[in-house]
Amino acid sequence: MSDLLYSEIENDLRAGVRGLLDDKCAWPDVLAGTERDEPYDAALWRAVAAELGCAGLPVPEAQGGAGATWRETAVTMEELGRAVAPVPFLGSAVLATAALLAAGEEELLAGLAAGDRTAVLAVSFSTSPGVVLREAVHAEDGRLTGRVTSVADGLAADVLLVPAQDGLYAVDAADVTRTPVTSLDMTRRLCDVELSGAPARLVAPGDAAERHALTVGAAMLASEQLGLAEKCLEITVEYLKTRYQFGRPVGSYQGLKHRLADLWTSITQARAVARYAAACVAAGDTDTDIAVAVAQAHCSAVAVRAAEECVQMHGGIGFTWEHPAHLYLKRAKSLSIALGTADRHRATLAALVGLPPA
């Protein structure tokens, strides 16, 4: 069993990332960004990816990275979830990076690790591990034709990693048409990608690279959901301590105390399963698929519940545009279908442990 406690290095990393986000990603700035046309906060992304070096955490030093592991990346995801940060970290530093590591593609990987370039895995955001629809894009004579819908962080990418029928291809984003689509989560925008004979380079034959990337992505997503849930609980408790009704703090009422205690218990459990999934991915453990399915099945629901409680326990102010609660609720609801719904992960888990189909 891996040690699931946070190491000193992980705690130092957390402090650095949180300090940066507190300085450059306060929620009023995030809210203001949702009303602009820019798909992400470019200055914040440079600070996180290049200046702090988080984009290259799982990349070996020999390939231009930090030589850390996916555990450190998971800590970063927790902090980005707490801040609902509008950066393409999941798309580039997790999904694309994991695919390139599995493919052994060093040249493009070095650019991503340094924060000089941004890439995304061009699959629909709802695609779960083990389910890659390769029929959407056709490859012929080094050119790709087809359409991929609802690609997360696609508008921020310099390079698209596109699964086709015979392998994973790298395509320059300038050679495709990207159409923004309405996204529930305005801090992580989606787009449809149209390829019409786009020049492409084969990065990895077969489907192993993107399957690995989706598994890693689902594990890291659980950590983002954990961070989001923790922040929702934190700001809710803080509010209930200071909001008075009938001459006493709202948080002193027993009914609310019980709801918060139940939520704290669920978040504690979410931390355990998210940490275990991250540890399994980092170590290449044989239990990885089971750990990831358990983490997503649990953390997805916990994040939604935490965000809903945050809105409800803030009362009238929690329903307003000027309060950050809706940012967390929209991110949580969006993540509940990202990289596979909780039901799909439970079905995967059932198959992995040998339960008969319903």
ChimeraX attribute file (.defattr): number of C-alpha atoms within 10 A of each C-alpha:
attribute: neighborCount
match mode: 1-to-1
recipient: residues
	/A:1	6
	/A:2	10
	/A:3	9
	/A:4	16
	/A:5	10
	/A:6	14
	/A:7	12
	/A:8	9
	/A:9	11
	/A:10	17
	/A:11	13
	/A:12	12
	/A:13	19
	/A:14	19
	/A:15	14
	/A:16	16
	/A:17	22
	/A:18	19
	/A:19	13
	/A:20	16
	/A:21	21
	/A:22	12
	/A:23	10
	/A:24	17
	/A:25	20
	/A:26	14
	/A:27	19
	/A:28	11
	/A:29	12
	/A:30	21
	/A:31	21
	/A:32	10
	/A:33	17
	/A:34	18
	/A:35	9
	/A:36	10
	/A:37	7
	/A:38	12
	/A:39	22
	/A:40	23
	/A:41	19
	/A:42	14
	/A:43	11
	/A:44	19
	/A:45	21
	/A:46	18
	/A:47	17
	/A:48	23
	/A:49	26
	/A:50	18
	/A:51	13
	/A:52	17
	/A:53	16
	/A:54	27
	/A:55	30
	/A:56	29
	/A:57	27
	/A:58	23
	/A:59	26
	/A:60	16
	/A:61	14
	/A:62	10
	/A:63	20
	/A:64	18
	/A:65	22
	/A:66	18
	/A:67	13
	/A:68	17
	/A:69	18
	/A:70	23
	/A:71	26
	/A:72	23
	/A:73	25
	/A:74	29
	/A:75	23
	/A:76	28
	/A:77	29
	/A:78	29
	/A:79	26
	/A:80	25
	/A:81	25
	/A:82	22
	/A:83	23
	/A:84	30
	/A:85	24
	/A:86	25
	/A:87	24
	/A:88	27
	/A:89	25
	/A:90	24
	/A:91	25
	/A:92	30
	/A:93	26
	/A:94	31
	/A:95	27
	/A:96	29
	/A:97	31
	/A:98	27
	/A:99	29
	/A:100	28
	/A:101	18
	/A:102	16
	/A:103	19
	/A:104	15
	/A:105	15
	/A:106	15
	/A:107	11
	/A:108	19
	/A:109	27
	/A:110	22
	/A:111	18
	/A:112	26
	/A:113	28
	/A:114	23
	/A:115	24
	/A:116	13
	/A:117	18
	/A:118	28
	/A:119	30
	/A:120	30
	/A:121	32
	/A:122	31
	/A:123	28
	/A:124	20
	/A:125	21
	/A:126	19
	/A:127	19
	/A:128	22
	/A:129	23
	/A:130	16
	/A:131	13
	/A:132	17
	/A:133	14
	/A:134	17
	/A:135	12
	/A:136	16
	/A:137	19
	/A:138	18
	/A:139	20
	/A:140	12
	/A:141	8
	/A:142	12
	/A:143	17
	/A:144	25
	/A:145	17
	/A:146	16
	/A:147	19
	/A:148	20
	/A:149	20
	/A:150	22
	/A:151	24
	/A:152	26
	/A:153	27
	/A:154	30
	/A:155	23
	/A:156	24
	/A:157	21
	/A:158	16
	/A:159	23
	/A:160	26
	/A:161	26
	/A:162	27
	/A:163	31
	/A:164	24
	/A:165	16
	/A:166	17
	/A:167	18
	/A:168	28
	/A:169	23
	/A:170	23
	/A:171	24
	/A:172	16
	/A:173	21
	/A:174	12
	/A:175	16
	/A:176	19
	/A:177	16
	/A:178	20
	/A:179	14
	/A:180	17
	/A:181	13
	/A:182	10
	/A:183	15
	/A:184	15
	/A:185	21
	/A:186	22
	/A:187	24
	/A:188	25
	/A:189	25
	/A:190	26
	/A:191	25
	/A:192	20
	/A:193	25
	/A:194	19
	/A:195	21
	/A:196	16
	/A:197	17
	/A:198	20
	/A:199	19
	/A:200	21
	/A:201	16
	/A:202	18
	/A:203	21
	/A:204	21
	/A:205	15
	/A:206	14
	/A:207	19
	/A:208	15
	/A:209	23
	/A:210	30
	/A:211	20
	/A:212	20
	/A:213	22
	/A:214	26
	/A:215	23
	/A:216	26
	/A:217	28
	/A:218	29
	/A:219	32
	/A:220	31
	/A:221	29
	/A:222	33
	/A:223	31
	/A:224	31
	/A:225	35
	/A:226	33
	/A:227	26
	/A:228	29
	/A:229	33
	/A:230	26
	/A:231	23
	/A:232	25
	/A:233	20
	/A:234	14
	/A:235	15
	/A:236	23
	/A:237	19
	/A:238	11
	/A:239	17
	/A:240	18
	/A:241	14
	/A:242	12
	/A:243	13
	/A:244	13
	/A:245	9
	/A:246	6
	/A:247	7
	/A:248	12
	/A:249	14
	/A:250	20
	/A:251	21
	/A:252	12
	/A:253	11
	/A:254	10
	/A:255	9
	/A:256	16
	/A:257	15
	/A:258	11
	/A:259	12
	/A:260	20
	/A:261	12
	/A:262	12
	/A:263	20
	/A:264	18
	/A:265	11
	/A:266	20
	/A:267	23
	/A:268	14
	/A:269	17
	/A:270	29
	/A:271	23
	/A:272	15
	/A:273	26
	/A:274	31
	/A:275	27
	/A:276	25
	/A:277	34
	/A:278	31
	/A:279	24
	/A:280	24
	/A:281	25
	/A:282	19
	/A:283	14
	/A:284	10
	/A:285	13
	/A:286	10
	/A:287	12
	/A:288	21
	/A:289	23
	/A:290	19
	/A:291	23
	/A:292	30
	/A:293	28
	/A:294	23
	/A:295	32
	/A:296	33
	/A:297	25
	/A:298	22
	/A:299	29
	/A:300	27
	/A:301	20
	/A:302	25
	/A:303	32
	/A:304	24
	/A:305	19
	/A:306	28
	/A:307	26
	/A:308	20
	/A:309	22
	/A:310	28
	/A:311	23
	/A:312	15
	/A:313	19
	/A:314	19
	/A:315	11
	/A:316	9
	/A:317	14
	/A:318	19
	/A:319	15
	/A:320	12
	/A:321	11
	/A:322	13
	/A:323	15
	/A:324	22
	/A:325	24
	/A:326	20
	/A:327	21
	/A:328	28
	/A:329	25
	/A:330	21
	/A:331	23
	/A:332	29
	/A:333	19
	/A:334	19
	/A:335	25
	/A:336	24
	/A:337	17
	/A:338	21
	/A:339	24
	/A:340	24
	/A:341	19
	/A:342	21
	/A:343	14
	/A:344	17
	/A:345	24
	/A:346	19
	/A:347	17
	/A:348	22
	/A:349	19
	/A:350	16
	/A:351	13
	/A:352	12
	/A:353	9
	/A:354	9
	/A:355	11
	/A:356	8
	/A:357	7
	/A:358	5
